[in-house]
Amino acid sequence: MATNGSVPRHEEYQYLDLVRRVIDTGEPRADRTGTGTLALFAPPNLRFSLADGTLPLLTTKLTRRRAIIEELLWFVSGSTDSSVLRAKGIPIWDGNGSKAFLESRGLGHRREGDLGPVYGFQWRFFGARYVDCETDYAARIVDQLAECIHKIKHSPTDRRIILSAWNPKDIPDMALPPCHMMCQFYVHTPAPSSSPNTKPKLSCLMYQRSADLGLGVPFNIASYALLTHMVAHVTGTTAHELVIQLGDAHVYKDHVDALERQLDPARTPLPFPKLVLSPNVTDIDGFRYEDFKVVGYEHRGEIKMKMSV
């Protein structure tokens, strides 16, 4: 992304400009949480380069990378138990996993923390009948993530390298239907004139039906960038670009003041950090938190916002 001449404009401004536009021109709308939002539908997509290990972790406020990494590993593992994250000091799913919230969704028969067939279940066990968060589904699965990896390795021009969390049959059993619904991977094959050692490049397009711009979207940008880097790492490709298309892009009304602070012109974006993954990991299920090293992350300080449940 560039502006005057060849001077590049920091990619974080795509996000900041969208937040500004939603606050200034968004349609007031009621929402599930009762908080109220300002919303736009289907704004222009966001594009982030992942080249040279770049990790688009927003810098105009502190973005907590440990929570992002641990949640992504939790998705990849297929877990649907929010207590697994809580035990690691990550409470981001506690509200949706509380007994009161489950009862409000008609899921009071589940124990606290059992979120139902949410993201990880759909990624790794699509089509299985959900029982609870402790059941072993390994023998009854469509492992979408494994199939994506297989296609990237063995059929890189396939137009069906898709990972979907949206399963209409299972929506009633989920504590929260998926917001980031699906993604498609695309392998850019090297030109015939390229060096034999040139790696194919891997891009990812993610569609998000419901986009909380204050809290959720910074998390989602980093999470799908990390996922693309991880998949590239285990497929012998190199991460190239993340593209995100939002459906209902909204700002919760109780986030406006905090976002106005983030939009302060003095909080200019800083360079995105780099991601280094352990060379010892060769399988998508082999990643642990210790295998991720984020280098050079600087930010403009913490800005707190309340999560609407």
C-alpha positions in Angstrom: 0.0 0.0 0.0 1.5 3.3 -1.0 0.5 7.0 -1.1 2.4 9.9 -2.6 4.9 8.6 -5.0 6.6 5.4 -3.7 6.3 6.2 0.0 4.6 3.2 1.6 1.7 3.9 4.0 1.7 1.7 7.0 -0.7 -1.2 6.6 -2.2 -0.6 10.0 -3.9 2.5 8.6 -6.3 0.2 6.8 -7.7 -0.8 10.1 -7.5 2.7 11.6 -9.3 4.2 8.6 -12.0 1.6 8.8 -12.6 2.3 12.5 -12.8 6.0 11.7 -15.3 5.4 9.0 -17.5 3.2 11.1 -17.5 5.7 14.0 -18.3 8.6 11.6 -20.8 7.0 9.2 -21.9 3.7 10.7 -25.5 2.7 11.0 -26.8 2.5 14.6 -27.9 -1.1 15.2 -29.2 -3.2 18.0 -27.2 -6.3 18.7 -27.3 -9.6 20.5 -25.5 -8.3 23.6 -27.8 -5.3 24.1 -24.8 -2.9 24.0 -25.6 -1.3 20.6 -23.2 -0.8 17.7 -22.3 1.4 14.8 -22.0 -0.8 11.7 -21.0 -0.9 8.0 -21.6 -3.9 5.8 -18.8 -5.4 3.6 -16.2 -2.6 3.7 -13.2 -3.0 1.3 -11.0 -5.8 2.3 -7.8 -5.5 4.5 -4.6 -6.8 3.0 -1.4 -7.5 5.1 1.9 -8.6 3.8 3.4 -11.6 5.6 6.7 -11.5 3.7 10.0 -12.0 5.5 8.2 -13.3 8.6 6.1 -10.2 9.1 3.4 -10.5 11.7 0.7 -7.8 11.5 0.3 -7.3 15.2 -1.4 -3.9 15.7 1.0 -1.3 17.3 -1.3 1.6 18.0 -2.3 -0.3 21.1 -1.0 -3.3 23.0 -2.1 -6.5 21.3 -1.6 -9.5 23.6 0.2 -12.0 21.6 0.3 -14.8 24.2 -3.5 -15.0 24.3 -3.6 -15.0 20.4 -1.1 -17.8 20.1 -2.6 -19.9 22.9 -6.1 -19.5 21.5 -4.9 -20.5 18.0 -3.1 -23.6 19.4 -6.4 -24.4 21.2 -8.3 -24.2 17.9 -5.7 -26.4 16.1 -5.9 -29.0 18.8 -9.7 -29.3 18.3 -10.5 -28.4 21.9 -13.8 -26.9 22.8 -13.2 -26.6 26.5 -12.6 -23.0 27.6 -11.2 -24.2 30.9 -8.1 -25.3 29.0 -7.4 -21.6 28.2 -8.5 -20.4 31.7 -5.9 -22.7 33.3 -3.2 -20.9 31.3 -4.5 -17.5 32.6 -6.3 -16.7 29.4 -10.0 -15.7 30.2 -11.1 -14.6 26.7 -13.8 -17.4 26.5 -14.9 -17.3 30.1 -18.0 -15.2 29.4 -19.3 -17.4 26.7 -18.5 -20.5 28.7 -20.1 -19.5 32.0 -23.0 -21.6 33.3 -25.3 -18.6 33.1 -24.4 -17.9 29.4 -24.8 -21.5 28.5 -28.2 -21.6 30.1 -29.2 -18.5 28.2 -28.4 -20.4 25.0 -30.4 -23.4 26.0 -27.2 -25.3 26.7 -27.5 -25.6 30.5 -27.1 -29.4 30.3 -23.4 -28.8 29.6 -20.8 -28.2 32.3 -19.2 -24.8 32.6 -16.6 -24.3 29.9 -18.1 -26.7 27.4 -18.6 -24.4 24.4 -20.0 -27.0 22.1 -18.8 -27.7 18.5 -17.1 -24.4 18.0 -14.0 -23.5 15.9 -11.6 -26.2 16.7 -14.2 -29.0 16.5 -15.2 -27.9 13.0 -11.6 -27.5 11.9 -10.6 -31.0 13.0 -13.8 -33.1 13.4 -16.2 -31.7 10.9 -19.3 -33.9 10.5 -18.9 -35.8 13.8 -21.8 -35.8 16.2 -20.9 -33.6 19.2 -21.3 -35.1 22.6 -19.2 -33.0 24.9 -15.8 -31.4 25.2 -14.3 -34.5 26.7 -15.2 -37.1 24.1 -12.6 -38.5 21.7 -13.7 -37.8 18.1 -10.5 -39.0 16.4 -12.2 -42.0 14.7 -15.2 -40.0 13.4 -13.9 -37.0 11.6 -13.3 -34.9 8.5 -10.1 -33.2 9.4 -10.3 -30.0 7.3 -7.0 -28.6 8.5 -5.1 -31.8 7.6 -6.8 -31.9 4.3 -5.8 -28.2 3.5 -2.2 -29.1 4.4 -2.3 -32.2 2.2 -3.7 -30.2 -0.8 -1.1 -27.4 -0.4 1.6 -30.0 -0.5 0.2 -32.3 -3.2 -2.3 -30.3 -5.2 -1.3 -26.6 -4.8 -3.5 -25.2 -7.6 -6.6 -26.7 -6.1 -9.3 -24.1 -5.7 -10.9 -25.9 -2.7 -8.2 -25.4 -0.1 -10.9 -24.2 2.4 -11.2 -24.4 6.1 -14.8 -23.7 7.3 -16.0 -23.2 10.9 -19.6 -22.6 9.7 -21.7 -25.8 10.0 -25.5 -24.9 10.0 -26.4 -28.2 11.6 -24.2 -27.5 14.6 -25.0 -23.8 15.2 -27.7 -24.5 17.8 -25.2 -26.5 19.9 -22.6 -23.8 19.9 -22.2 -21.4 22.8 -21.3 -18.8 20.1 -21.6 -19.3 16.3 -18.3 -18.6 14.5 -17.5 -15.0 13.7 -14.5 -15.8 11.5 -16.3 -18.3 9.4 -13.9 -19.7 6.8 -10.7 -19.1 5.0 -9.2 -20.2 1.7 -5.5 -20.8 1.1 -3.9 -20.0 -2.3 -0.5 -21.2 -3.4 1.4 -18.9 -5.7 3.6 -21.3 -7.7 7.1 -20.1 -8.7 7.5 -18.9 -12.3 9.2 -21.4 -14.6 12.3 -19.1 -14.8 12.7 -19.1 -11.0 15.5 -20.8 -9.2 14.9 -24.5 -8.4 15.2 -23.5 -4.7 12.4 -20.9 -4.8 9.6 -21.8 -2.5 5.9 -21.4 -3.5 4.2 -18.6 -1.6 1.1 -19.1 0.5 -1.7 -16.6 0.9 -4.9 -16.8 3.0 -8.3 -15.1 2.5 -10.5 -15.1 5.5 -14.2 -14.1 5.7 -15.6 -12.8 8.9 -19.4 -12.4 9.2 -19.3 -10.4 12.4 -16.4 -8.1 13.2 -15.9 -6.4 16.5 -13.4 -3.7 15.4 -12.4 -2.7 18.9 -11.5 -6.1 20.5 -12.0 -8.9 18.0 -10.5 -7.8 14.7 -7.0 -7.0 16.0 -7.0 -10.5 17.5 -8.3 -12.0 14.2 -5.8 -10.3 12.0 -2.9 -11.6 14.1 -4.4 -15.1 14.5 -4.9 -15.8 10.8 -1.5 -14.3 10.0 -0.1 -16.8 12.5 -2.1 -19.6 11.1 -0.8 -18.8 7.6 2.7 -18.8 8.8 2.2 -22.1 10.6 0.7 -23.8 7.6 3.5 -22.4 5.4 6.1 -23.7 7.8 4.8 -27.3 7.6 4.1 -27.3 3.9 7.4 -26.0 2.6 5.9 -22.8 1.3 6.5 -19.2 2.5 3.8 -17.0 3.9 2.9 -14.2 1.5 -0.3 -12.3 2.2 -3.3 -12.2 4.5 -6.6 -10.8 3.0 -9.6 -10.3 5.3 -13.1 -9.6 4.1 -15.5 -8.4 6.8 -19.3 -8.7 6.7 -20.9 -6.7 9.6 -18.0 -4.5 10.6 -19.1 -2.8 13.8 -17.9 -0.7 16.8 -19.7 -1.3 20.1 -20.9 2.0 21.4 -19.1 1.6 24.7 -15.8 1.2 22.7 -16.0 4.6 20.9 -14.1 6.6 23.5 -11.3 4.1 23.7 -11.0 3.9 19.9 -10.9 7.6 19.7 -7.8 7.5 21.9 -6.3 4.9 19.6 -7.1 7.1 16.6 -5.1 10.0 18.1 -2.7 11.1 15.4 0.1 11.1 17.9 -0.3 7.3 18.1 1.3 6.6 14.8 1.8 3.0 13.8 5.2 1.4 14.5 6.9 -1.3 12.3 5.2 -4.7 12.6 7.3 -7.3 14.3 8.7 -10.5 12.8 7.7 -14.0 13.6 10.3 -16.8 14.0 9.0 -20.4 14.2 11.0 -23.3 15.6 12.7 -25.2 12.8 12.1 -28.4 14.8 8.4 -28.4 14.1 7.4 -30.3 11.0 3.7 -31.1 11.7 0.8 -28.8 12.4 0.0 -30.6 15.7 3.6 -30.2 16.8 3.5 -26.5 17.7 3.7 -25.4 21.3 3.8 -21.8 22.6 7.5 -22.0 23.0 7.9 -22.5 19.3 6.8 -19.0 18.5 9.2 -16.0 18.8 7.9 -12.5 18.1 10.8 -10.2 17.5 10.7 -6.4 17.7 7.2 -5.8 18.9 6.7 -2.2 20.0 3.3 -0.6 20.7 1.8 2.7 21.9 0.4 1.3 25.1 -2.6 -0.5 26.5 -6.1 0.7 25.8 -8.8 -1.3 27.7 -12.2 -2.1 26.3 -15.0 -4.2 27.8 -16.0 -7.4 26.0 -19.7 -7.6 25.2 -21.1 -11.1 25.9 
